[in-house]
Amino acid sequence: MFGKMFDIIGKLDEAKKNVEEARKRLDHIIIDAEAGNGMVKISLTGNRKLKSLHISDEAMQDKEMLEDYLSIALNQALEEAGKIQEYELKKAATEALPNIPGLDGLL
């Protein structure tokens, strides 16, 4: 009984380590998005941190257009980063854990 419990605790520690390693890898994954035919370009890491932002001179001339393009590009990048982050973290956590019914619903 205790042997199995220690095995599960070991697996949880391994899963935690895998998740931390995945978070570090996500810092090196870059997601690019743009709007307005490249007038606004955004790059985020897989951890949803802004890497770069480019705004063309043309986009700077119209505040409403700039706001729209920023919103479009940022939402695209955040959505893609979220998908990648969710996949990577779930994969890292489940690689170490045994097949426990209902666990994938929690992750």
C-alpha positions as CSV (number, residue, x, y, z in Angstrom):
1,M,0.0,0.0,0.0
2,F,2.7,2.5,1.0
3,G,4.8,1.4,-1.9
4,K,2.1,2.5,-4.4
5,M,1.6,5.8,-2.5
6,F,5.3,6.5,-2.7
7,D,5.3,5.6,-6.4
8,I,2.4,8.1,-7.0
9,I,4.3,10.8,-5.0
10,G,7.4,10.2,-7.1
11,K,5.3,10.4,-10.3
12,L,3.8,13.7,-9.1
13,D,7.3,15.1,-8.4
14,E,8.3,14.0,-11.9
15,A,5.2,15.6,-13.4
16,K,6.0,18.9,-11.6
17,K,9.6,18.8,-12.9
18,N,8.3,18.1,-16.4
19,V,5.9,21.0,-16.2
20,E,8.7,23.4,-15.1
21,E,10.9,22.2,-18.0
22,A,8.0,22.8,-20.4
23,R,7.5,26.3,-19.1
24,K,11.2,27.0,-19.7
25,R,10.8,25.6,-23.3
26,L,7.8,27.8,-23.8
27,D,10.0,30.9,-23.3
28,H,11.8,29.9,-26.5
29,I,8.8,29.3,-28.7
30,I,7.8,32.4,-30.6
31,I,4.3,33.1,-31.9
32,D,4.0,35.8,-34.6
33,A,0.8,37.5,-35.6
34,E,-0.1,40.5,-37.7
35,A,-3.0,42.6,-38.9
36,G,-3.6,45.2,-41.6
37,N,-1.3,43.4,-44.1
38,G,1.6,43.7,-41.7
39,M,0.9,47.2,-40.5
40,V,0.9,45.8,-36.9
41,K,3.1,42.8,-36.1
42,I,3.3,41.1,-32.7
43,S,5.6,38.4,-31.4
44,L,4.9,36.6,-28.1
45,T,6.6,33.7,-26.3
46,G,4.7,30.5,-25.6
47,N,4.3,31.8,-22.1
48,R,2.4,34.8,-23.5
49,K,5.1,37.4,-22.9
50,L,5.5,40.1,-25.5
51,K,8.8,39.7,-27.4
52,S,8.3,42.4,-30.0
53,L,5.8,44.9,-31.4
54,H,6.0,46.7,-34.8
55,I,3.7,49.4,-35.8
56,S,4.0,50.9,-39.3
57,D,4.0,54.7,-39.8
58,E,0.8,54.4,-41.8
59,A,-1.0,52.7,-38.8
60,M,0.1,55.4,-36.5
61,Q,-1.9,58.0,-38.6
62,D,-5.3,56.6,-37.6
63,K,-5.9,55.9,-33.9
64,E,-9.0,53.8,-34.4
65,M,-7.4,51.7,-37.1
66,L,-4.3,51.2,-34.9
67,E,-6.4,50.1,-32.0
68,D,-8.3,47.6,-34.2
69,Y,-5.1,46.2,-35.7
70,L,-3.4,45.9,-32.3
71,S,-6.5,44.1,-30.9
72,I,-6.7,41.7,-33.9
73,A,-2.9,40.9,-33.9
74,L,-2.7,40.5,-30.1
75,N,-5.8,38.3,-29.9
76,Q,-4.5,36.1,-32.6
77,A,-1.1,35.7,-30.9
78,L,-2.6,35.1,-27.5
79,E,-5.0,32.5,-28.8
80,E,-2.2,30.6,-30.5
81,A,0.1,30.9,-27.5
82,G,-2.6,29.6,-25.3
83,K,-3.1,26.6,-27.4
84,I,0.6,25.8,-27.5
85,Q,1.0,26.4,-23.8
86,E,-2.0,24.2,-22.9
87,Y,-0.7,21.4,-25.1
88,E,2.8,21.5,-23.8
89,L,1.9,21.7,-20.1
90,K,-0.7,19.0,-20.4
91,K,1.7,16.8,-22.3
92,A,4.4,17.4,-19.7
93,A,2.1,16.6,-16.7
94,T,0.6,13.5,-18.2
95,E,3.8,11.9,-19.4
96,A,4.8,11.2,-15.8
97,L,1.5,10.3,-14.3
98,P,-0.2,6.9,-14.5
99,N,-3.4,6.5,-16.3
100,I,-5.8,7.6,-13.6
101,P,-9.5,7.8,-14.7
102,G,-10.7,11.4,-14.8
103,L,-7.3,12.9,-14.4
104,D,-7.3,14.3,-18.0
105,G,-10.4,16.2,-17.1
106,L,-8.5,18.0,-14.4
107,L,-5.6,18.9,-16.7
